[in-house]
Amino acid sequence: DPRLFKHKILKEDLNKYKQYSLKSKFEDVSEKNEHSLKFYKKLKQKIVFEKLKEKNLERALQLFNKTNQFNFSLNRYNNIALKKLLNKKIYSIKLFSFKDKFGDHGIIGAYIIKKQGKEIKIIDFVLSCRVLNRYLEDFIILKILKKNFHKKLSIVYKKNKVNNVLIPLFLQKEYFKLKKKDKNLYYYDIEYINKFNEIEQIFNR
């Protein structure tokens, strides 16, 4: 039915307009303030984690297949592939939504971790570029660390021409330790640092 198709397009367009409107409000405030942790705390930022379910599957697919600049692996998934991972106990798939004092940004990222004995490997980590550089990416790493505090945490970065700017900058954070490099694959260990305690304080839990 053409009417239904048109409605769907309009709904997506409206959501996109709303999201970029929120981004614009943040940028307006950001320009007038020093980017201290105190500034970010005033933004009342909140991240909520949720498991992959039928209701958010479409958004998960969109994130994994359309996000390029902040996508560690650039792995592309269809619904069958994601559901297969979901049914294996060694994998955990989480999505996260974001709110701040300007409004609800919706689901803005996802990760997939693989459990191997005493090791936890982040094999996928994607985040919408419109919410970067607000300590969200750091906070997500912190939450994975805290949930798996007794295990060794690592992440793999697959360098490509579309993800070779933002992620290398992020990987300069002091909690990443380059373990080895194999062609375009970079393997990092992740360690807990004291700075995480400050970062945690800028998010409402």
Backbone as numpy.savetxt, mean C-alpha at the origin, in Angstrom:
# Nx Ny Nz CAx CAy CAz Cx Cy Cz
-27.46 -3.89 -21.12 -28.30 -2.70 -21.12 -27.41 -1.44 -21.12
-27.46 -0.61 -22.15 -26.61 0.59 -22.25 -26.79 1.54 -21.08
-28.00 1.59 -20.53 -28.23 2.51 -19.41 -27.42 2.11 -18.18
-27.34 0.80 -17.94 -26.57 0.31 -16.80 -25.08 0.59 -17.00
-24.58 0.40 -18.20 -23.17 0.65 -18.52 -22.83 2.12 -18.27
-23.70 3.00 -18.72 -23.48 4.44 -18.54 -23.46 4.80 -17.06
-24.35 4.17 -16.29 -24.42 4.45 -14.86 -23.11 4.05 -14.17
-22.58 2.89 -14.58 -21.34 2.41 -13.98 -20.18 3.36 -14.27
-20.09 3.83 -15.51 -19.03 4.77 -15.88 -19.15 6.05 -15.07
-20.37 6.57 -14.95 -20.57 7.81 -14.21 -20.20 7.65 -12.74
-20.52 6.49 -12.17 -20.20 6.23 -10.76 -18.69 6.20 -10.55
-17.96 5.56 -11.45 -16.50 5.50 -11.36 -15.89 6.88 -11.52
-16.44 7.66 -12.46 -15.94 9.01 -12.69 -16.15 9.88 -11.45
-17.30 9.72 -10.83 -17.62 10.49 -9.62 -16.66 10.15 -8.49
-16.38 8.85 -8.30 -15.44 8.43 -7.26 -14.05 9.00 -7.52
-13.64 8.98 -8.78 -12.31 9.48 -9.13 -12.23 10.98 -8.86
-13.29 11.70 -9.21 -13.32 13.14 -8.95 -13.22 13.41 -7.45
-13.96 12.65 -6.66 -13.95 12.81 -5.20 -12.55 12.56 -4.63
-11.91 11.50 -5.10 -10.58 11.14 -4.61 -9.55 12.22 -4.90
-9.58 12.76 -6.10 -8.62 13.80 -6.45 -8.96 15.14 -5.81
-10.23 15.32 -5.47 -10.63 16.50 -4.72 -10.03 16.45 -3.31
-10.04 15.26 -2.70 -9.43 15.08 -1.38 -7.93 15.30 -1.45
-7.32 14.81 -2.50 -5.87 14.99 -2.69 -5.53 16.47 -2.81
-6.38 17.22 -3.54 -6.16 18.64 -3.73 -6.26 19.41 -2.40
-7.21 19.00 -1.56 -7.37 19.65 -0.25 -6.12 19.42 0.61
-5.59 18.20 0.56 -4.36 17.90 1.31 -3.21 18.75 0.80
-3.08 18.86 -0.52 -1.97 19.62 -1.10 -2.05 21.10 -0.74
-3.27 21.63 -0.68 -3.44 23.03 -0.29 -2.93 23.28 1.13
-3.28 22.38 2.04 -2.83 22.50 3.43 -1.33 22.22 3.53
-0.88 21.24 2.76 0.52 20.81 2.79 1.47 21.94 2.40
1.08 22.72 1.43 1.93 23.82 0.95 2.17 24.89 2.02
1.23 25.01 2.96 1.31 26.06 3.97 1.97 25.58 5.27
2.36 24.30 5.32 2.88 23.76 6.57 4.20 23.02 6.36
4.97 23.02 7.42 6.19 22.21 7.44 5.77 20.75 7.61
6.44 19.85 6.89 6.03 18.45 6.91 6.65 17.69 8.08
6.26 18.08 9.28 6.72 17.40 10.49 5.70 16.32 10.87
6.11 15.44 11.77 5.17 14.41 12.24 3.98 15.06 12.94
4.21 16.20 13.55 3.13 16.93 14.23 2.07 17.36 13.21
2.51 17.81 12.04 1.59 18.21 10.98 0.73 17.03 10.54
1.33 15.87 10.33 0.58 14.70 9.87 -0.39 14.20 10.93
-0.03 14.36 12.19 -0.92 13.94 13.26 -2.22 14.75 13.25
-2.13 16.01 12.88 -3.31 16.88 12.82 -4.27 16.48 11.70
-3.80 15.69 10.76 -4.63 15.28 9.63 -5.61 14.16 9.98
-5.47 13.59 11.20 -6.36 12.52 11.68 -6.40 11.35 10.69
-5.23 10.90 10.32 -5.13 9.81 9.34 -5.46 8.47 10.00
-6.17 7.65 9.27 -6.54 6.32 9.79 -6.52 5.30 8.66
-5.85 4.17 8.91 -5.82 3.07 7.95 -6.55 1.88 8.55
-7.42 1.28 7.76 -8.15 0.08 8.19 -7.79 -1.07 7.25
-7.36 -2.18 7.83 -6.97 -3.35 7.05 -8.17 -4.29 6.93
-8.30 -4.93 5.78 -9.37 -5.90 5.58 -8.89 -7.06 4.72
-9.48 -8.22 4.97 -9.13 -9.40 4.18 -9.73 -9.32 2.79
-9.15 -10.03 1.85 -9.70 -10.10 0.50 -11.00 -10.89 0.54
-12.07 -10.27 0.02 -13.39 -10.91 -0.02 -14.02 -10.64 -1.38
-15.16 -11.26 -1.59 -15.85 -11.08 -2.87 -16.20 -9.62 -3.12
-16.57 -8.91 -2.05 -17.02 -7.53 -2.20 -15.89 -6.56 -2.57
-14.65 -6.90 -2.24 -13.53 -6.01 -2.58 -12.59 -6.60 -3.62
-12.99 -7.75 -4.19 -12.14 -8.43 -5.18 -11.88 -7.56 -6.40
-12.92 -6.89 -6.89 -12.77 -6.05 -8.08 -11.76 -4.92 -7.85
-11.82 -4.32 -6.67 -10.88 -3.25 -6.35 -9.45 -3.80 -6.22
-9.31 -4.98 -5.64 -7.99 -5.61 -5.52 -7.39 -5.85 -6.90
-8.18 -6.37 -7.80 -7.71 -6.63 -9.17 -7.29 -5.33 -9.85
-8.06 -4.29 -9.61 -7.74 -2.98 -10.19 -6.40 -2.47 -9.67
-6.17 -2.62 -8.38 -4.92 -2.16 -7.78 -3.72 -2.93 -8.33
-3.82 -4.25 -8.36 -2.69 -5.06 -8.83 -2.42 -4.90 -10.34
-3.46 -4.64 -11.10 -3.30 -4.61 -12.55 -3.13 -3.22 -13.16
-3.47 -2.19 -12.38 -3.36 -0.83 -12.92 -2.31 0.03 -12.24
-1.95 -0.33 -11.00 -0.94 0.45 -10.28 0.44 0.10 -10.81
1.20 1.11 -11.19 2.53 0.88 -11.74 3.65 1.51 -10.92
3.53 2.81 -10.66 4.65 3.54 -10.05 5.02 3.04 -8.66
4.01 2.73 -7.82 4.31 2.16 -6.52 3.76 0.74 -6.47
4.44 -0.14 -7.17 4.08 -1.55 -7.26 5.39 -2.33 -7.24
5.69 -3.00 -6.16 7.00 -3.62 -5.96 7.31 -4.72 -6.97
6.32 -5.51 -7.34 6.60 -6.68 -8.19 6.07 -6.55 -9.61
5.06 -5.71 -9.77 4.34 -5.60 -11.06 3.72 -6.93 -11.48
3.46 -7.81 -10.49 2.72 -9.04 -10.79 1.29 -8.68 -11.14
0.76 -9.29 -12.18 -0.62 -9.04 -12.58 -1.46 -10.28 -12.26
-2.65 -10.06 -11.72 -3.50 -11.17 -11.29 -4.88 -11.07 -11.92
-5.49 -12.24 -12.15 -6.92 -12.28 -12.44 -7.63 -12.85 -11.21
-8.94 -12.89 -11.23 -9.67 -13.31 -10.03 -9.39 -14.76 -9.65
-9.14 -15.61 -10.65 -8.85 -17.02 -10.36 -7.51 -17.14 -9.63
-6.50 -16.41 -10.11 -5.17 -16.47 -9.50 -5.20 -15.97 -8.05
-5.92 -14.87 -7.81 -6.00 -14.33 -6.44 -6.72 -15.29 -5.51
-7.80 -15.90 -6.00 -8.56 -16.84 -5.17 -7.74 -18.09 -4.86
-6.89 -18.50 -5.79 -6.00 -19.65 -5.55 -5.04 -19.36 -4.41
-4.47 -18.14 -4.43 -3.57 -17.75 -3.34 -4.31 -17.69 -2.01
-5.53 -17.18 -2.07 -6.34 -17.02 -0.87 -6.62 -18.36 -0.20
-6.72 -19.40 -1.00 -7.03 -20.75 -0.48 -5.81 -21.50 0.03
-4.64 -20.89 -0.09 -3.41 -21.51 0.41 -3.01 -20.84 1.72
-2.82 -21.64 2.75 -2.54 -21.11 4.08 -1.24 -20.31 4.17
-0.32 -20.58 3.27 0.98 -19.88 3.34 0.90 -18.44 2.84
-0.22 -18.08 2.23 -0.38 -16.72 1.71 -1.42 -15.94 2.51
-1.18 -14.66 2.62 -2.15 -13.75 3.25 -2.28 -12.51 2.36
-3.52 -12.17 2.02 -3.79 -11.02 1.16 -4.60 -10.00 1.94
-4.09 -8.79 2.03 -4.80 -7.73 2.76 -4.94 -6.48 1.89
-6.08 -5.83 2.03 -6.31 -4.53 1.42 -6.40 -3.51 2.54
-6.16 -2.24 2.23 -6.28 -1.24 3.27 -6.94 0.02 2.72
-7.86 0.54 3.52 -8.56 1.78 3.16 -8.02 2.90 4.04
-8.26 4.12 3.60 -7.64 5.28 4.24 -8.65 6.42 4.40
-8.64 7.03 5.59 -9.45 8.21 5.86 -8.57 9.27 6.52
-8.94 10.52 6.30 -8.29 11.61 7.03 -9.34 12.69 7.29
-8.92 13.83 7.78 -9.90 14.86 8.14 -10.64 15.43 6.93
-10.12 15.17 5.73 -10.76 15.66 4.52 -11.85 14.72 4.00
-11.78 13.44 4.39 -12.80 12.50 3.94 -12.28 11.08 3.79
-13.08 10.25 3.13 -12.78 8.83 2.94 -12.15 8.63 1.56
-10.92 8.14 1.54 -10.19 7.92 0.29 -10.46 6.54 -0.31
-11.19 5.69 0.43 -11.50 4.35 -0.06 -10.31 3.40 0.07
-10.38 2.28 -0.64 -9.29 1.29 -0.62 -8.16 1.80 -1.50
-7.00 2.01 -0.89 -5.90 2.66 -1.62 -4.66 1.76 -1.82
-4.71 0.54 -1.30 -3.55 -0.32 -1.47 -3.80 -1.76 -1.06
-2.78 -2.60 -1.31 -2.89 -4.03 -0.97 -1.50 -4.64 -0.85
-1.43 -5.74 -0.14 -0.19 -6.50 -0.11 -0.49 -7.99 -0.05
0.48 -8.77 -0.48 0.42 -10.24 -0.38 1.69 -10.69 0.31
1.55 -11.45 1.38 2.73 -12.00 2.04 2.71 -13.52 1.94
3.91 -14.08 1.93 4.09 -15.54 1.87 4.83 -15.98 3.12
4.27 -16.98 3.81 4.87 -17.47 5.05 5.69 -18.72 4.75
6.97 -18.66 5.08 7.87 -19.80 4.88 8.64 -20.07 6.16
8.10 -20.95 6.99 8.74 -21.25 8.27 8.85 -20.03 9.14
10.08 -19.63 9.47 10.30 -18.46 10.31 10.47 -17.19 9.50
10.18 -17.27 8.22 10.31 -16.11 7.34 8.97 -15.66 6.79
8.82 -14.35 6.67 7.65 -13.74 6.03 8.16 -12.90 4.87
7.68 -13.21 3.68 8.12 -12.46 2.50 6.96 -11.64 1.93
7.20 -10.34 1.78 6.21 -9.50 1.11 6.47 -9.65 -0.38
5.58 -10.37 -1.06 5.81 -10.62 -2.49 5.08 -9.61 -3.38
4.12 -8.90 -2.81 3.43 -7.83 -3.53 3.09 -6.71 -2.57
3.30 -5.48 -3.02 2.94 -4.31 -2.22 2.61 -3.19 -3.20
1.35 -2.79 -3.24 0.92 -1.73 -4.16 0.19 -0.65 -3.37
0.39 0.59 -3.80 -0.22 1.73 -3.13 -0.52 2.81 -4.15
-1.70 3.39 -4.04 -2.09 4.47 -4.94 -1.17 5.67 -4.77
-0.72 6.23 -5.86 0.23 7.36 -5.81 -0.37 8.60 -5.18
-1.70 8.71 -5.20 -2.32 9.94 -4.68 -2.23 10.06 -3.16
-1.81 8.98 -2.47 -1.69 9.07 -1.01 -0.26 8.80 -0.54
0.68 8.87 -1.43 2.08 8.62 -1.06 2.67 9.79 -0.26
3.77 9.49 0.42 4.53 10.48 1.19 3.73 11.10 2.33
2.90 10.26 2.95 2.15 10.68 4.13 2.38 9.69 5.26
3.45 8.91 5.14 3.86 7.87 6.08 2.92 6.66 6.07
2.02 6.58 5.10 1.15 5.40 5.01 1.95 4.15 4.71
2.89 4.28 3.76 3.67 3.12 3.36 4.54 2.62 4.52
5.04 3.55 5.33 5.83 3.18 6.51 4.95 2.48 7.55
3.77 3.02 7.75 2.85 2.46 8.75 2.43 1.04 8.39
2.22 0.79 7.11 1.83 -0.55 6.65 2.95 -1.55 6.92
4.18 -1.14 6.62 5.34 -2.00 6.92 5.40 -2.27 8.42
5.18 -1.24 9.22 5.19 -1.38 10.68 4.16 -2.41 11.14
2.96 -2.36 10.60 1.90 -3.28 11.02 2.24 -4.72 10.66
2.87 -4.92 9.50 3.29 -6.27 9.12 4.39 -6.76 10.07
5.31 -5.86 10.40 6.38 -6.21 11.34 5.81 -6.60 12.71
4.89 -5.81 13.22 4.35 -6.05 14.56 3.54 -7.34 14.62
2.86 -7.64 13.53 2.06 -8.88 13.50 2.94 -10.11 13.41
4.16 -9.93 12.89 5.08 -11.05 12.70 6.41 -10.78 13.41
6.31 -10.24 14.64 7.50 -9.75 15.34 8.53 -10.85 15.61
8.10 -12.10 15.68 9.01 -13.20 15.99 9.59 -13.85 14.73
9.29 -13.27 13.57 9.76 -13.84 12.31 10.61 -12.84 11.53
11.37 -13.35 10.58 12.22 -12.51 9.74 11.39 -11.99 8.57
11.39 -10.66 8.38 10.58 -10.06 7.33 11.45 -9.56 6.18
11.02 -9.84 4.96 11.76 -9.38 3.79 10.80 -8.97 2.68
11.34 -8.28 1.70 10.53 -7.81 0.57 11.37 -7.89 -0.71
10.70 -8.17 -1.82 11.38 -8.25 -3.12 10.90 -7.11 -4.01
11.86 -6.42 -4.58 11.55 -5.34 -5.53 12.03 -5.75 -6.92
11.10 -5.79 -7.85 11.43 -6.11 -9.24 11.45 -4.81 -10.04
12.66 -4.35 -10.35 12.82 -3.06 -11.01 12.39 -3.12 -12.48
11.62 -2.09 -12.86 11.11 -2.00 -14.22 11.10 -0.52 -14.60
10.98 -0.22 -15.86 11.00 1.19 -16.30 9.83 2.00 -15.76
8.76 1.34 -15.31 7.59 2.09 -14.80 7.58 2.24 -13.28
8.44 1.51 -12.57 8.43 1.61 -11.10 9.82 1.90 -10.54
10.62 2.63 -11.31 12.03 2.84 -10.94 12.34 4.20 -10.32
11.29 4.93 -9.89 11.53 6.24 -9.26 11.05 6.26 -7.81
9.77 6.05 -7.59 9.20 6.16 -6.25 9.68 5.07 -5.30
9.73 3.84 -5.78 10.13 2.73 -4.90 11.60 2.81 -4.48
12.54 3.09 -5.39 13.93 3.25 -4.94 14.09 4.34 -3.87
13.30 5.41 -3.97 13.34 6.46 -2.94 12.84 5.91 -1.60
11.77 5.14 -1.65 11.21 4.53 -0.44 12.20 3.55 0.18
12.91 2.81 -0.65 13.85 1.80 -0.18 15.11 2.41 0.45
15.23 3.72 0.40 16.34 4.40 1.07 16.08 4.54 2.58
14.85 4.23 3.01 14.54 4.30 4.45 15.48 3.37 5.21
15.82 3.78 6.41 16.86 3.06 7.17 16.43 1.67 7.62
15.15 1.35 7.58 14.75 0.01 8.02 14.87 -1.05 6.92
15.20 -0.63 5.70 15.45 -1.58 4.62 16.95 -1.87 4.52
17.32 -3.14 4.45 18.71 -3.54 4.30 18.83 -4.45 3.07
19.55 -3.96 2.07 19.72 -4.75 0.84 20.51 -6.02 1.14
19.90 -7.15 0.83 20.53 -8.44 1.09 21.27 -8.96 -0.14
20.61 -8.92 -1.29 21.27 -9.35 -2.52 20.53 -8.79 -3.74
21.22 -8.81 -4.86 20.65 -8.34 -6.12 20.90 -9.39 -7.18
19.87 -9.68 -7.96 19.99 -10.65 -9.05 19.32 -10.07 -10.29
20.14 -9.49 -11.17 19.64 -8.78 -12.36 18.72 -7.65 -11.93
17.42 -7.72 -12.25 16.52 -6.63 -11.87 15.74 -6.92 -10.59
16.15 -7.96 -9.86 15.51 -8.30 -8.60 16.37 -7.86 -7.42
15.74 -7.15 -6.48 16.44 -6.65 -5.30 15.76 -7.25 -4.06
16.55 -7.88 -3.21 16.02 -8.54 -2.02 16.43 -7.75 -0.77
15.44 -7.33 -0.01 15.69 -6.52 1.19 15.16 -7.20 2.45
15.95 -7.13 3.51 15.45 -7.47 4.84 14.87 -6.20 5.44
13.88 -6.37 6.32 13.24 -5.22 6.97 13.42 -5.34 8.47
13.95 -4.29 9.09 14.22 -4.30 10.52 13.40 -3.23 11.24
13.07 -3.54 12.48 12.33 -2.58 13.30 13.28 -1.46 13.76
12.83 -0.22 13.66 13.62 0.92 14.13 12.77 1.79 15.07
13.42 2.59 15.88 12.70 3.43 16.86 11.78 4.45 16.20
12.14 4.88 15.00 11.32 5.89 14.30 9.88 5.41 14.10
9.69 4.09 14.05 8.35 3.54 13.88 7.41 3.97 15.01
7.96 4.14 16.21 7.13 4.55 17.36 6.52 5.92 17.11
7.30 6.83 16.52 6.80 8.16 16.19 5.78 8.10 15.06
6.07 7.30 14.06 5.17 7.17 12.91 3.81 6.64 13.35
3.82 5.69 14.26 2.57 5.08 14.72 1.66 6.11 15.39
2.27 7.10 16.01 1.50 8.11 16.75 0.70 9.05 15.83
1.04 9.12 14.55 0.31 10.04 13.68 -0.93 9.42 13.05
-1.17 8.14 13.40 -2.36 7.47 12.89 -3.33 7.18 14.02
-4.61 7.49 13.78 -5.65 7.19 14.76 -5.97 5.70 14.67
-5.91 5.03 15.79 -6.17 3.58 15.78 -7.47 3.26 16.46
